[in-house]
Amino acid sequence: MSQQVQHGSAQDEMEPAAARPAALGTTTTDPVHCGRPMPVRPLDLTDPDGRANHAAAQAAVDGRRLHACACGFLVETEAPSGRGAPLVGRGDELLFHSFFTRRVLAAAGRVETAEWSFDQQVADASALLGCEDDAARRLWLFEADTESARWELDQAVHALHAELRLAACHGVPFTALAEAAGLDDETVTAAIHHDPVATGAGTTGGRAAAPAHRAAAEAGLGTTLAVAG
């Protein structure tokens, strides 16, 4: 099932046909527009941080592919293998290393924000102590907020790991990935190889690889809730 990304005003986002990056080729499963198959849209070096480049990268992170018609129409499709197609022609990967590294850095920042929110929810557990008025409702609201913060943290970590895999498959050096993500070598290796158990191994620079971080925080949360209850 395909998902339309842009239509009509897409030409405002895309360059004229002559200036667009060369397509990566078409297959018999590609969607059709203007009577022709729509190839996967590659990254464009003339506008490295443009919205179309980030749309293509995000589709790949989500296991999808962004296709482009010469008229400017864009559409996403599911990648048959669950992984997005390569976004850069062979031999040009080095030109986009900074693009992928910046995306990893941004994803790591979102993990930090989600981690801070989760920590705040855990810290707020102390407010339950000594509160006798409507204690059951306070506890229910607190647990709901904590579960929401936990979900946000998990989603942010999963997104960071997906960005690491995308960058790695486009040749970004391991050391650059570890530095941008603020993670130790073991965690980055596990994320690239998509090992959901080992990715809680550890962190550096204060950024989370959520499972291990959550285990410690939730142990303290459980103790506090037990006392409050």
MOCOR-V635207 format. One record per run of one state. SS is the DSSP state (@ for helix, = for strand, . for the rest). FROM is the first residue (numbers start at 1). TO is the last residue. Records with the same first field share a line. If there is no record, write none. Layout:
# MOCOR-V635207
SS = FROM-TO / FROM-TO
This chain:
# MOCOR-V635207
. = 1-2 / 7-9 / 14-16 / 20-31 / 34-35 / 38-38 / 41-44 / 48-50 / 62-63 / 69-73 / 79-92 / 129-134 / 170-173 / 182-184 / 193-197 / 201-209 / 229-229
= = 3-6 / 32-33 / 36-37 / 39-40 / 64-68 / 74-78
@ = 10-13 / 17-19 / 45-47 / 51-61 / 93-128 / 135-169 / 174-181 / 185-192 / 198-200 / 210-228
